[in-house]
Amino acid sequence: MKAIIIGAGEVGFHTAKLLTAEHNDVVLIDESDAACSRVNEQLDLQTLRGSGASPRLLKTAGIDEAGLLIAVTNSDEINMLACQIAERYSVNTKIARVSNPDYFSTESGLTPKDFGIDLLINPEHLCVEEFVRLLQIPEAREIVEFEDGRIQLVSFRVKQSNPLIGRSLAELDASGLLNDTRFAAISRRGPSNNGNPITNGGRHIIIPRGKDALQQGDDVFVIGSTIAVEQLLRISGITFNQQLDRVIIVGASPIGIGLARTLEENDTNVKLIEEEQAKARLASQMLKHTTVLQGNYLQFRLLEEAGVHDVNGFVSVTGDDENDIMACMTAKENGAQRALALVQQPRYLPLLARIHRLDGAVSRHLTVVSNILRLIRRGNIVSVASLHGIDAEVIEIVAGVNAKIVHKELTDFKTKFPENAFICAILRREKLIIPTGQSVIQPADRVIVFSMPEAIPVVEDLFAERRN
């Protein structure tokens, strides 16, 4: 497939990397020489320097042959105009990042379709949603939802007090503790004894089997029905915030303002700290029930004044990764129940597991990429989520008519299904099935698969529709 990506930032770069790995013909456009040089050094694709809203440059990029255009620059206007031009050339799928909600508000009378946009990406809104989910489960490091929240994948760290430590997954399953849930992956510190690669954080990934058992300090990824996942978390000693009473937000950024508004609607007592006076004044005008404090959020005295010692959650979203992480560490050390940071630079993601006072993070670029992947994956994949803590993806895929995977017990695929992928759940109409070796996938089943990136082409082939 011919794909044009406009914007060589982290979102554009990561998306281009995934598309080229799947042997698509990718052209990346950016106005920065440095950004284009970085792409040329690391990826095997064509780059063009200039405006992605230039009809002439888009013609040079081959827009008349393209099946996909992804516009993810920092300019809403360039992204929207590029999609409008792509619509004229009958590009099949057009994706645009648009951060300003005013463009498509009720008052504007405009819709994304007016600009030919098939998928609208609002990074700030997506990040707000993820922060809210993480605040509601205080010890979750990551949460991904499928099927309108009916299925959840939750990552959490195994504490010393966890009663599941040392018991094999087969034993836990036999005892009924894993009803409607599965452990999809384990991220474990130290050397691997099974050949799995070590990440930058000094951890290796295990796709668990029945003989594997949890160890203290593991980061585990569990998936299943929302109710069953909640029960397993409670058994593991993890509590829930049914009501967020008090939250401190650092940074009057669009994400900070959006998160404060969302929490206000839930009757949460919100305090927002902003260092710049003008931004603080504007935030106080935009927010109805939030107390806005102006000052240096890295000074403990201001955090103490805000009441950091007894808040349910502390979220730092200034956009400065180092300061956001430092603010969270200070808040956690001084009593905050939950400390979460916005992370913009991918290089920090593998290191987050080492920072014990940081309870979780939201990656702006991975949050956006996960939404883009829903449309750019080929075959029957209907949704994709890239995970922060490990280089893995969770895909929701529909079993095609006469696909290789259907009408046979899963035990028949022991040698054919990739070792670094795992079938977590099967949705058959309204019924959730946690699979066993005797389970049989039927055509049109929606299947949740946890997979390392290199295994996805094999998974796609097994689920692909075949016509006689």
Stockholm file with secondary structure:
# STOCKHOLM 1.0

chainA/1-468         MKAIIIGAGEVGFHTAKLLTAEHNDVVLIDESDAACSRVNEQLDLQTLRGSGASPRLLKTAGIDEAGLLIAVTNSDEINMLACQIAERYSVNTKIARVSNPDYFSTESGLTPKDFGIDLLINPEHLCVEEFVRLLQIPEAREIVEFEDGRIQLVSFRVKQSNPLIGRSLAELDASGLLNDTRFAAISRRGPSNNGNPITNGGRHIIIPRGKDALQQGDDVFVIGSTIAVEQLLRISGITFNQQLDRVIIVGASPIGIGLARTLEENDTNVKLIEEEQAKARLASQMLKHTTVLQGNYLQFRLLEEAGVHDVNGFVSVTGDDENDIMACMTAKENGAQRALALVQQPRYLPLLARIHRLDGAVSRHLTVVSNILRLIRRGNIVSVASLHGIDAEVIEIVAGVNAKIVHKELTDFKTKFPENAFICAILRREKLIIPTGQSVIQPADRVIVFSMPEAIPVVEDLFAERRN
#=GR chainA/1-468 SS CEEEEECCSHHHHHHHHHHHHTTCEEEEEESCHHHHHHHHHHCSSEEEESCTTCHHHHHHHTGGGCSEEEECSSCHHHHHHHHHHHHHTTCSEEEEECCCGGGGSTTTCCCGGGGTCSEEECHHHHHHHHHHHHHHSTTEEEEEEETTTTEEEEEEECCTTCTTTTCBHHHHHHTTTTTTEEEEEEEEESCCSSSCCBCTTSEEEECCCTTCBCCTTCEEEEEEEHHHHHHHHHHTTCCCCSSCCEEEEECCSHHHHHHHHHHHHTTCEEEEEESSHHHHHHHHHHCSSCEEEESCTTSHHHHHHHTGGGCSEEEECSSCHHHHHHHHHHHHHTTCSCEEEEECCGGGGGGGGGCTTCCEEEEHHHHHHHHHHHHHCCTTEEEEEECSSSSCEEEEEECCTTCTTBTSBGGGGTTTSCTTEEEEEEEETTEEECCCTTCBBCTTCEEEEEECGGGHHHHHHHHSCCCC
#=GC SS_cons         CEEEEECCSHHHHHHHHHHHHTTCEEEEEESCHHHHHHHHHHCSSEEEESCTTCHHHHHHHTGGGCSEEEECSSCHHHHHHHHHHHHHTTCSEEEEECCCGGGGSTTTCCCGGGGTCSEEECHHHHHHHHHHHHHHSTTEEEEEEETTTTEEEEEEECCTTCTTTTCBHHHHHHTTTTTTEEEEEEEEESCCSSSCCBCTTSEEEECCCTTCBCCTTCEEEEEEEHHHHHHHHHHTTCCCCSSCCEEEEECCSHHHHHHHHHHHHTTCEEEEEESSHHHHHHHHHHCSSCEEEESCTTSHHHHHHHTGGGCSEEEECSSCHHHHHHHHHHHHHTTCSCEEEEECCGGGGGGGGGCTTCCEEEEHHHHHHHHHHHHHCCTTEEEEEECSSSSCEEEEEECCTTCTTBTSBGGGGTTTSCTTEEEEEEEETTEEECCCTTCBBCTTCEEEEEECGGGHHHHHHHHSCCCC
//
